[in-house]
Amino acid sequence: MPSAGRTLLLFVAICLACATGKSSAPGKRPIDVEPRRSVGRPPLAAGQAEAFFSLNTGADQGSAEKEAGLEAVVRFADVELRQTIASCRTPSLGSALGGGTAELLEVAYCDAELWLETKNGTVFVTRHMPGEKAAQIARFVLPPGVFRATRPRE
């Protein structure tokens, strides 16, 4: 049985953690309402577009301060669009989850199954949850003359 001194120290430590706002659960990454635009390097050839999922750890992989953010990335010409679409503790990416077709580019898991799809001059992300209707959570319009994106070759 712990001594009264140990119990008091434990109580003080818990109170200090609460008072400083420290928690064992990592904080959520902010979700972007709109994509962030930057210059994509190297530029893609005219008529080409690429789309893929990427993880945003904010360069703090060793820290439990924040969850990972799942980003949808769309590139065309010299434009790169990035939008954080989800925040989760244990994201999963990779070809084993699905995708790799002309319209369904990639599937990721981040507290829900997320599909990166392309058709009719757009790239969009839909969230699939068991027992719920699929919901579109992000949409990117490709430039005129570009009808769909592909996965990057690398």
N, C-alpha and C positions, 0 to 999 in steps of 0.2 A: 504494500500500500504506500502511495507517495506521501512524503512528509508535507506538513503545512507550508514549509518554505518553498518546496518545489511547486506545489499547487498555486501559491501566490505568484511565483515567477511565471508560470504558464499563463495564468490569468492576465498578468501585466503584458506579456508578449502578445497575447491575442488582442487585448485592448489597443496596444500600440499599432498593430497591423491594421485594425479597423480604423483607427484615428488617422493613419497616414494614407488610407485608401488602397493599401496593398492587398491583393487578393491572389489566391493560387490559380484562379481561372484567368486565362489571357483575355485581353480586350479584343473587341471586334475591329476589323479593318473598316474604314469608311467605304461605303458603296458609292460609286460615281453615278450621278444622274445623267451626265453627258460624257462622251469620250474625250480624252485628252489628246490633243493633236501635236505631233512633232515631225521633224524631218526624218524620213526613213532612209537608211543607208545599207547597202547600195540601193539606188532607185530601181524599180521594176520596169520592165519594158512596157511600152504602150499596149493597152488591152489586157494586161495581166493584173491579177489581184491575188493576195494570199491571206489566209485567215487561220488562226490557231489559238489555243488556250495557253496561258502562261501563269506562273505563280509569282505573286508579289509578297516577299517576306520583309521588305523594307530594310534589307541588309542586316536584319537582327535575328538570323536563324538560331543563334545560341541563346536567345532570350525568350522567356515565357510571357513577355509583356503584351504581345499582340498575336492574334491568329493569322494564318496565311490568307492572303487575298487571291481570289481566282480572277484573272483578267482575260477578256476577249481582246485579241489583237487582230487588226485588219490593216493590210498594207496595199497600196497601189501607187504607181508613179513614184514620187519622192515623199509621199504622205504615209505616216504611221498613226493609226488611231488605237488608243488603249483605253479600256473601260473596266474598272474593277466591278464585277457583277455579283460576287459572293464573298463571304468571310467564313472560314471554318477551321476547326482544330486539325482535322486529318483529311486534307484534300487528296484526291487520286486522279492521276492523269495517265494516259498511255493507250496504245493501240489495243490492248487486251480488253478495254472497256467497250470498244466499238468505234464505229466511224470508218473513215477511209473510203467512202463511196463518193460519187460525183456530187451528191446533195448533202449527205451527212458526213461532214469533215472530221469531226472528233466528238468524243463523249468524255465528260469529266464527272467526278463526284465531289461535291462540296455541300454536305448536309442535304443534298438532293441530287438526282441525276440531271446533268445539264448537257444539252445537245447543241453543237455549233453547226448550223445548217446554212446552205447557200442556194438561192435560185432567184430567177427573175430580177437580176441586178441588185440583189440585197444579200447581206449576211445577217443572220439573226441567231439569238440564243433562246432556247426554250427550256423551262424547268419542268421536269417530270417527277411527280411524287405519287406513290401508290395511293389509289383511291381518289385522285384528283385529276381534273382536266389539265392538260399541258398548258403552261402560261409563257408567253413571250416576255422576256425580261430585258432584252437589248436588241437594237436593230441598227444596222449600218447600211447606208445607201452607197452603192458603188458608182463610179463616174460613168457618164454616157459611153455606150459601146462596150462596157464590161458587164457580162451577163451573170458571171458567177466567179467565186474565188476558188482557189485550190489550196491544199496543204503545202507548206514550204518543202522544197526538194530535200533539204538537209535534215 
